[in-house]
Amino acid sequence: MSAHATAYLDSWRAGHCVEAPVTTRLADGMACRVAEPQALAILQREVDDVIAVTDDEVAAAMRLMFTATHNVAEGAGAASLAAALQQRDRWRGRRIGVTLCGGNVDRALFSQVLADPER
């Protein structure tokens, strides 16, 4: 989940659908203002934890993915790597999998992400 679009995180914690503002500039694939009831029901049934990642963490994951594998991931597509990096102590010594998906990132935005290691 994006820390800048928390409808699903807030809904998962509340136990019902809630609305939340969207301010993400990188992870538009996760930019939901209101959780969808059926999707929330699946999360409540199947998920033990929900992790929110910031745009800065997503940008770092996008850069790492490109540098390490030469694959382009849009913000939402790099979010699972961002979460794994954020939670690395939790998963230390274990094998985990992350999803690489979505190369639908604007060239100018991707150039900015690659050029700015602080973002």
CNS distance restraints for C-alpha pairs under 8 A (distance, minus, plus):
assign (resid   1 and name CA) (resid   5 and name CA) 7.23 0.50 0.50
assign (resid   1 and name CA) (resid   6 and name CA) 6.79 0.50 0.50
assign (resid   1 and name CA) (resid   8 and name CA) 7.33 0.50 0.50
assign (resid   1 and name CA) (resid   9 and name CA) 6.86 0.50 0.50
assign (resid   1 and name CA) (resid  30 and name CA) 6.53 0.50 0.50
assign (resid   1 and name CA) (resid  50 and name CA) 7.07 0.50 0.50
assign (resid   1 and name CA) (resid  51 and name CA) 6.04 0.50 0.50
assign (resid   1 and name CA) (resid  52 and name CA) 4.63 0.50 0.50
assign (resid   1 and name CA) (resid  53 and name CA) 6.29 0.50 0.50
assign (resid   1 and name CA) (resid  79 and name CA) 7.47 0.50 0.50
assign (resid   2 and name CA) (resid   6 and name CA) 6.28 0.50 0.50
assign (resid   2 and name CA) (resid  24 and name CA) 7.21 0.50 0.50
assign (resid   2 and name CA) (resid  27 and name CA) 6.80 0.50 0.50
assign (resid   2 and name CA) (resid  30 and name CA) 6.32 0.50 0.50
assign (resid   2 and name CA) (resid  31 and name CA) 7.45 0.50 0.50
assign (resid   2 and name CA) (resid  52 and name CA) 5.11 0.50 0.50
assign (resid   2 and name CA) (resid  53 and name CA) 5.09 0.50 0.50
assign (resid   2 and name CA) (resid  54 and name CA) 6.06 0.50 0.50
assign (resid   2 and name CA) (resid  55 and name CA) 7.43 0.50 0.50
assign (resid   2 and name CA) (resid  79 and name CA) 7.78 0.50 0.50
assign (resid   3 and name CA) (resid  24 and name CA) 7.86 0.50 0.50
assign (resid   3 and name CA) (resid  52 and name CA) 4.77 0.50 0.50
assign (resid   3 and name CA) (resid  53 and name CA) 5.15 0.50 0.50
assign (resid   3 and name CA) (resid  54 and name CA) 5.04 0.50 0.50
assign (resid   3 and name CA) (resid  55 and name CA) 7.62 0.50 0.50
assign (resid   4 and name CA) (resid  21 and name CA) 7.65 0.50 0.50
assign (resid   4 and name CA) (resid  22 and name CA) 5.68 0.50 0.50
assign (resid   4 and name CA) (resid  23 and name CA) 5.02 0.50 0.50
assign (resid   4 and name CA) (resid  24 and name CA) 4.81 0.50 0.50
assign (resid   4 and name CA) (resid  31 and name CA) 7.89 0.50 0.50
assign (resid   4 and name CA) (resid  54 and name CA) 6.68 0.50 0.50
assign (resid   4 and name CA) (resid  55 and name CA) 7.50 0.50 0.50
assign (resid   5 and name CA) (resid  20 and name CA) 6.66 0.50 0.50
assign (resid   5 and name CA) (resid  21 and name CA) 6.17 0.50 0.50
assign (resid   5 and name CA) (resid  22 and name CA) 4.47 0.50 0.50
assign (resid   5 and name CA) (resid  23 and name CA) 6.39 0.50 0.50
assign (resid   5 and name CA) (resid  24 and name CA) 6.47 0.50 0.50
assign (resid   5 and name CA) (resid  30 and name CA) 6.91 0.50 0.50
assign (resid   5 and name CA) (resid  31 and name CA) 5.32 0.50 0.50
assign (resid   5 and name CA) (resid  32 and name CA) 6.22 0.50 0.50
assign (resid   5 and name CA) (resid  33 and name CA) 6.83 0.50 0.50
assign (resid   6 and name CA) (resid  10 and name CA) 5.77 0.50 0.50
assign (resid   6 and name CA) (resid  20 and name CA) 5.93 0.50 0.50
assign (resid   6 and name CA) (resid  21 and name CA) 7.43 0.50 0.50
assign (resid   6 and name CA) (resid  22 and name CA) 7.52 0.50 0.50
assign (resid   6 and name CA) (resid  32 and name CA) 7.73 0.50 0.50
assign (resid   6 and name CA) (resid  33 and name CA) 7.75 0.50 0.50
assign (resid   6 and name CA) (resid  52 and name CA) 7.71 0.50 0.50
assign (resid   7 and name CA) (resid  11 and name CA) 5.87 0.50 0.50
assign (resid   7 and name CA) (resid  17 and name CA) 7.66 0.50 0.50
assign (resid   7 and name CA) (resid  18 and name CA) 6.09 0.50 0.50
assign (resid   7 and name CA) (resid  19 and name CA) 5.48 0.50 0.50
assign (resid   7 and name CA) (resid  20 and name CA) 4.84 0.50 0.50
assign (resid   7 and name CA) (resid  21 and name CA) 7.64 0.50 0.50
assign (resid   7 and name CA) (resid  32 and name CA) 6.29 0.50 0.50
assign (resid   7 and name CA) (resid  33 and name CA) 5.64 0.50 0.50
assign (resid   7 and name CA) (resid  34 and name CA) 5.38 0.50 0.50
assign (resid   7 and name CA) (resid  35 and name CA) 5.60 0.50 0.50
assign (resid   8 and name CA) (resid  12 and name CA) 5.84 0.50 0.50
assign (resid   8 and name CA) (resid  17 and name CA) 7.61 0.50 0.50
assign (resid   8 and name CA) (resid  18 and name CA) 7.81 0.50 0.50
assign (resid   8 and name CA) (resid  32 and name CA) 7.71 0.50 0.50
assign (resid   8 and name CA) (resid  34 and name CA) 7.35 0.50 0.50
assign (resid   8 and name CA) (resid  35 and name CA) 5.28 0.50 0.50
assign (resid   8 and name CA) (resid  40 and name CA) 7.09 0.50 0.50
assign (resid   9 and name CA) (resid  13 and name CA) 6.22 0.50 0.50
assign (resid   9 and name CA) (resid  50 and name CA) 6.34 0.50 0.50
assign (resid   9 and name CA) (resid  51 and name CA) 7.85 0.50 0.50
assign (resid   9 and name CA) (resid  52 and name CA) 7.51 0.50 0.50
assign (resid  10 and name CA) (resid  14 and name CA) 6.01 0.50 0.50
assign (resid  10 and name CA) (resid  18 and name CA) 6.71 0.50 0.50
assign (resid  10 and name CA) (resid  20 and name CA) 7.75 0.50 0.50
assign (resid  11 and name CA) (resid  15 and name CA) 5.73 0.50 0.50
assign (resid  11 and name CA) (resid  16 and name CA) 5.20 0.50 0.50
assign (resid  11 and name CA) (resid  17 and name CA) 4.76 0.50 0.50
assign (resid  11 and name CA) (resid  18 and name CA) 5.21 0.50 0.50
assign (resid  11 and name CA) (resid  19 and name CA) 7.98 0.50 0.50
assign (resid  11 and name CA) (resid  35 and name CA) 6.69 0.50 0.50
assign (resid  11 and name CA) (resid  40 and name CA) 7.36 0.50 0.50
assign (resid  12 and name CA) (resid  16 and name CA) 6.80 0.50 0.50
assign (resid  12 and name CA) (resid  17 and name CA) 7.75 0.50 0.50
assign (resid  12 and name CA) (resid  40 and name CA) 6.75 0.50 0.50
assign (resid  12 and name CA) (resid  43 and name CA) 7.23 0.50 0.50
assign (resid  12 and name CA) (resid  44 and name CA) 6.46 0.50 0.50
assign (resid  12 and name CA) (resid  50 and name CA) 7.97 0.50 0.50
assign (resid  14 and name CA) (resid  18 and name CA) 7.83 0.50 0.50
assign (resid  15 and name CA) (resid  44 and name CA) 7.64 0.50 0.50
assign (resid  16 and name CA) (resid  37 and name CA) 7.79 0.50 0.50
assign (resid  16 and name CA) (resid  40 and name CA) 7.71 0.50 0.50
assign (resid  17 and name CA) (resid  34 and name CA) 6.73 0.50 0.50
assign (resid  17 and name CA) (resid  35 and name CA) 5.34 0.50 0.50
assign (resid  17 and name CA) (resid  36 and name CA) 7.04 0.50 0.50
assign (resid  17 and name CA) (resid  37 and name CA) 6.42 0.50 0.50
assign (resid  17 and name CA) (resid  40 and name CA) 7.32 0.50 0.50
assign (resid  18 and name CA) (resid  34 and name CA) 5.88 0.50 0.50
assign (resid  18 and name CA) (resid  35 and name CA) 6.47 0.50 0.50
assign (resid  19 and name CA) (resid  33 and name CA) 5.46 0.50 0.50
assign (resid  19 and name CA) (resid  34 and name CA) 4.46 0.50 0.50
assign (resid  19 and name CA) (resid  35 and name CA) 7.09 0.50 0.50
assign (resid  20 and name CA) (resid  33 and name CA) 5.23 0.50 0.50
assign (resid  20 and name CA) (resid  34 and name CA) 6.55 0.50 0.50
assign (resid  21 and name CA) (resid  33 and name CA) 5.87 0.50 0.50
assign (resid  22 and name CA) (resid  31 and name CA) 5.97 0.50 0.50
assign (resid  22 and name CA) (resid  32 and name CA) 7.02 0.50 0.50
assign (resid  22 and name CA) (resid  33 and name CA) 6.23 0.50 0.50
assign (resid  24 and name CA) (resid  28 and name CA) 6.55 0.50 0.50
assign (resid  24 and name CA) (resid  31 and name CA) 6.96 0.50 0.50
assign (resid  24 and name CA) (resid  55 and name CA) 6.53 0.50 0.50
assign (resid  25 and name CA) (resid  55 and name CA) 7.11 0.50 0.50
assign (resid  26 and name CA) (resid  55 and name CA) 6.01 0.50 0.50
assign (resid  26 and name CA) (resid  58 and name CA) 7.39 0.50 0.50
assign (resid  26 and name CA) (resid  59 and name CA) 7.50 0.50 0.50
assign (resid  26 and name CA) (resid  74 and name CA) 7.56 0.50 0.50
assign (resid  26 and name CA) (resid  75 and name CA) 4.97 0.50 0.50
assign (resid  26 and name CA) (resid  76 and name CA) 7.50 0.50 0.50
assign (resid  27 and name CA) (resid  31 and name CA) 6.64 0.50 0.50
assign (resid  27 and name CA) (resid  55 and name CA) 7.13 0.50 0.50
assign (resid  27 and name CA) (resid  58 and name CA) 7.62 0.50 0.50
assign (resid  27 and name CA) (resid  74 and name CA) 7.26 0.50 0.50
assign (resid  27 and name CA) (resid  75 and name CA) 4.26 0.50 0.50
assign (resid  27 and name CA) (resid  76 and name CA) 4.59 0.50 0.50
assign (resid  27 and name CA) (resid  79 and name CA) 7.80 0.50 0.50
assign (resid  28 and name CA) (resid  75 and name CA) 7.16 0.50 0.50
assign (resid  28 and name CA) (resid  76 and name CA) 6.71 0.50 0.50
assign (resid  29 and name CA) (resid  75 and name CA) 7.41 0.50 0.50
assign (resid  29 and name CA) (resid  76 and name CA) 5.16 0.50 0.50
assign (resid  30 and name CA) (resid  76 and name CA) 5.99 0.50 0.50
assign (resid  35 and name CA) (resid  39 and name CA) 7.40 0.50 0.50
assign (resid  35 and name CA) (resid  40 and name CA) 6.50 0.50 0.50
assign (resid  36 and name CA) (resid  40 and name CA) 6.09 0.50 0.50
assign (resid  37 and name CA) (resid  41 and name CA) 6.15 0.50 0.50
assign (resid  38 and name CA) (resid  42 and name CA) 6.47 0.50 0.50
assign (resid  39 and name CA) (resid  43 and name CA) 6.38 0.50 0.50
assign (resid  40 and name CA) (resid  44 and name CA) 6.10 0.50 0.50
assign (resid  41 and name CA) (resid  45 and name CA) 6.17 0.50 0.50
assign (resid  42 and name CA) (resid  46 and name CA) 5.88 0.50 0.50
assign (resid  42 and name CA) (resid  47 and name CA) 7.87 0.50 0.50
assign (resid  43 and name CA) (resid  47 and name CA) 5.14 0.50 0.50
assign (resid  51 and name CA) (resid  83 and name CA) 6.50 0.50 0.50
assign (resid  52 and name CA) (resid  83 and name CA) 7.29 0.50 0.50
assign (resid  53 and name CA) (resid  57 and name CA) 6.04 0.50 0.50
assign (resid  53 and name CA) (resid  58 and name CA) 6.71 0.50 0.50
assign (resid  53 and name CA) (resid  79 and name CA) 6.94 0.50 0.50
assign (resid  53 and name CA) (resid  82 and name CA) 6.53 0.50 0.50
assign (resid  53 and name CA) (resid  83 and name CA) 6.09 0.50 0.50
assign (resid  53 and name CA) (resid  86 and name CA) 7.70 0.50 0.50
assign (resid  54 and name CA) (resid  58 and name CA) 6.24 0.50 0.50
assign (resid  55 and name CA) (resid  59 and name CA) 6.02 0.50 0.50
assign (resid  55 and name CA) (resid  75 and name CA) 7.95 0.50 0.50
assign (resid  55 and name CA) (resid 119 and name CA) 7.73 0.50 0.50
assign (resid  56 and name CA) (resid  60 and name CA) 6.26 0.50 0.50
assign (resid  56 and name CA) (resid 118 and name CA) 7.61 0.50 0.50
assign (resid  56 and name CA) (resid 119 and name CA) 4.88 0.50 0.50
assign (resid  57 and name CA) (resid  61 and name CA) 6.24 0.50 0.50
assign (resid  57 and name CA) (resid  82 and name CA) 5.49 0.50 0.50
assign (resid  57 and name CA) (resid  86 and name CA) 7.65 0.50 0.50
assign (resid  57 and name CA) (resid 119 and name CA) 7.86 0.50 0.50
assign (resid  58 and name CA) (resid  62 and name CA) 6.13 0.50 0.50
assign (resid  58 and name CA) (resid  75 and name CA) 5.90 0.50 0.50
assign (resid  58 and name CA) (resid  76 and name CA) 7.85 0.50 0.50
assign (resid  58 and name CA) (resid  78 and name CA) 6.11 0.50 0.50
assign (resid  58 and name CA) (resid  79 and name CA) 5.63 0.50 0.50
assign (resid  58 and name CA) (resid  81 and name CA) 7.97 0.50 0.50
assign (resid  58 and name CA) (resid  82 and name CA) 5.33 0.50 0.50
assign (resid  59 and name CA) (resid  63 and name CA) 6.22 0.50 0.50
assign (resid  59 and name CA) (resid  75 and name CA) 7.04 0.50 0.50
assign (resid  59 and name CA) (resid 113 and name CA) 5.88 0.50 0.50
assign (resid  59 and name CA) (resid 119 and name CA) 6.05 0.50 0.50
assign (resid  60 and name CA) (resid  64 and name CA) 6.12 0.50 0.50
assign (resid  60 and name CA) (resid  82 and name CA) 7.30 0.50 0.50
assign (resid  60 and name CA) (resid 113 and name CA) 8.00 0.50 0.50
assign (resid  60 and name CA) (resid 117 and name CA) 7.22 0.50 0.50
assign (resid  60 and name CA) (resid 119 and name CA) 6.94 0.50 0.50
assign (resid  61 and name CA) (resid  65 and name CA) 5.96 0.50 0.50
assign (resid  61 and name CA) (resid  78 and name CA) 5.77 0.50 0.50
assign (resid  61 and name CA) (resid  79 and name CA) 7.28 0.50 0.50
assign (resid  61 and name CA) (resid  81 and name CA) 5.89 0.50 0.50
assign (resid  61 and name CA) (resid  82 and name CA) 5.10 0.50 0.50
assign (resid  61 and name CA) (resid  85 and name CA) 7.95 0.50 0.50
assign (resid  62 and name CA) (resid  66 and name CA) 6.20 0.50 0.50
assign (resid  62 and name CA) (resid  72 and name CA) 7.22 0.50 0.50
assign (resid  62 and name CA) (resid  73 and name CA) 5.97 0.50 0.50
assign (resid  62 and name CA) (resid  74 and name CA) 7.14 0.50 0.50
assign (resid  62 and name CA) (resid  75 and name CA) 6.85 0.50 0.50
assign (resid  62 and name CA) (resid  78 and name CA) 5.64 0.50 0.50
assign (resid  62 and name CA) (resid 113 and name CA) 7.64 0.50 0.50
assign (resid  62 and name CA) (resid 114 and name CA) 7.99 0.50 0.50
assign (resid  63 and name CA) (resid  67 and name CA) 5.99 0.50 0.50
assign (resid  63 and name CA) (resid 113 and name CA) 6.96 0.50 0.50
assign (resid  63 and name CA) (resid 114 and name CA) 5.73 0.50 0.50
assign (resid  64 and name CA) (resid  68 and name CA) 5.74 0.50 0.50
assign (resid  65 and name CA) (resid  69 and name CA) 5.63 0.50 0.50
assign (resid  65 and name CA) (resid  70 and name CA) 6.74 0.50 0.50
assign (resid  65 and name CA) (resid  71 and name CA) 6.13 0.50 0.50
assign (resid  65 and name CA) (resid  72 and name CA) 7.03 0.50 0.50
assign (resid  65 and name CA) (resid  73 and name CA) 7.23 0.50 0.50
assign (resid  65 and name CA) (resid  78 and name CA) 7.62 0.50 0.50
assign (resid  66 and name CA) (resid  70 and name CA) 4.33 0.50 0.50
assign (resid  66 and name CA) (resid  71 and name CA) 4.92 0.50 0.50
assign (resid  66 and name CA) (resid  72 and name CA) 5.63 0.50 0.50
assign (resid  66 and name CA) (resid  73 and name CA) 7.63 0.50 0.50
assign (resid  72 and name CA) (resid 102 and name CA) 7.95 0.50 0.50
assign (resid  72 and name CA) (resid 103 and name CA) 5.46 0.50 0.50
assign (resid  73 and name CA) (resid  77 and name CA) 5.27 0.50 0.50
assign (resid  73 and name CA) (resid  78 and name CA) 5.65 0.50 0.50
assign (resid  73 and name CA) (resid 100 and name CA) 6.64 0.50 0.50
assign (resid  73 and name CA) (resid 101 and name CA) 6.16 0.50 0.50
assign (resid  73 and name CA) (resid 102 and name CA) 5.52 0.50 0.50
assign (resid  73 and name CA) (resid 103 and name CA) 4.73 0.50 0.50
assign (resid  73 and name CA) (resid 104 and name CA) 7.45 0.50 0.50
assign (resid  73 and name CA) (resid 105 and name CA) 7.26 0.50 0.50
assign (resid  74 and name CA) (resid  78 and name CA) 6.28 0.50 0.50
assign (resid  74 and name CA) (resid 101 and name CA) 7.51 0.50 0.50
assign (resid  74 and name CA) (resid 102 and name CA) 5.41 0.50 0.50
assign (resid  74 and name CA) (resid 103 and name CA) 5.15 0.50 0.50
assign (resid  74 and name CA) (resid 104 and name CA) 5.69 0.50 0.50
assign (resid  74 and name CA) (resid 105 and name CA) 4.85 0.50 0.50
assign (resid  75 and name CA) (resid  79 and name CA) 6.29 0.50 0.50
assign (resid  75 and name CA) (resid 105 and name CA) 7.53 0.50 0.50
assign (resid  76 and name CA) (resid 101 and name CA) 7.96 0.50 0.50
assign (resid  76 and name CA) (resid 102 and name CA) 7.39 0.50 0.50
assign (resid  77 and name CA) (resid  99 and name CA) 7.04 0.50 0.50
assign (resid  77 and name CA) (resid 100 and name CA) 5.54 0.50 0.50
assign (resid  77 and name CA) (resid 101 and name CA) 4.54 0.50 0.50
assign (resid  77 and name CA) (resid 102 and name CA) 5.13 0.50 0.50
assign (resid  77 and name CA) (resid 103 and name CA) 7.54 0.50 0.50
assign (resid  78 and name CA) (resid  82 and name CA) 6.28 0.50 0.50
assign (resid  78 and name CA) (resid  99 and name CA) 7.55 0.50 0.50
assign (resid  78 and name CA) (resid 100 and name CA) 6.31 0.50 0.50
assign (resid  78 and name CA) (resid 101 and name CA) 7.35 0.50 0.50
assign (resid  79 and name CA) (resid  83 and name CA) 6.12 0.50 0.50
assign (resid  80 and name CA) (resid  84 and name CA) 6.19 0.50 0.50
assign (resid  80 and name CA) (resid  98 and name CA) 5.46 0.50 0.50
assign (resid  80 and name CA) (resid  99 and name CA) 6.09 0.50 0.50
assign (resid  80 and name CA) (resid 100 and name CA) 7.88 0.50 0.50
assign (resid  81 and name CA) (resid  85 and name CA) 6.12 0.50 0.50
assign (resid  81 and name CA) (resid  98 and name CA) 5.82 0.50 0.50
assign (resid  81 and name CA) (resid  99 and name CA) 7.39 0.50 0.50
assign (resid  82 and name CA) (resid  86 and name CA) 6.08 0.50 0.50
assign (resid  83 and name CA) (resid  87 and name CA) 6.04 0.50 0.50
assign (resid  84 and name CA) (resid  88 and name CA) 5.68 0.50 0.50
assign (resid  84 and name CA) (resid  91 and name CA) 7.73 0.50 0.50
assign (resid  84 and name CA) (resid  98 and name CA) 7.59 0.50 0.50
assign (resid  87 and name CA) (resid  91 and name CA) 6.66 0.50 0.50
assign (resid  88 and name CA) (resid  92 and name CA) 5.80 0.50 0.50
assign (resid  91 and name CA) (resid  95 and name CA) 7.60 0.50 0.50
assign (resid  91 and name CA) (resid  96 and name CA) 7.51 0.50 0.50
assign (resid 105 and name CA) (resid 109 and name CA) 7.15 0.50 0.50
assign (resid 105 and name CA) (resid 110 and name CA) 6.41 0.50 0.50
assign (resid 106 and name CA) (resid 110 and name CA) 6.09 0.50 0.50
assign (resid 107 and name CA) (resid 111 and name CA) 6.04 0.50 0.50
assign (resid 108 and name CA) (resid 112 and name CA) 6.31 0.50 0.50
assign (resid 109 and name CA) (resid 113 and name CA) 6.29 0.50 0.50
assign (resid 110 and name CA) (resid 114 and name CA) 6.17 0.50 0.50
assign (resid 111 and name CA) (resid 115 and name CA) 6.02 0.50 0.50
assign (resid 112 and name CA) (resid 116 and name CA) 6.08 0.50 0.50
assign (resid 113 and name CA) (resid 117 and name CA) 7.32 0.50 0.50
assign (resid 113 and name CA) (resid 119 and name CA) 6.66 0.50 0.50
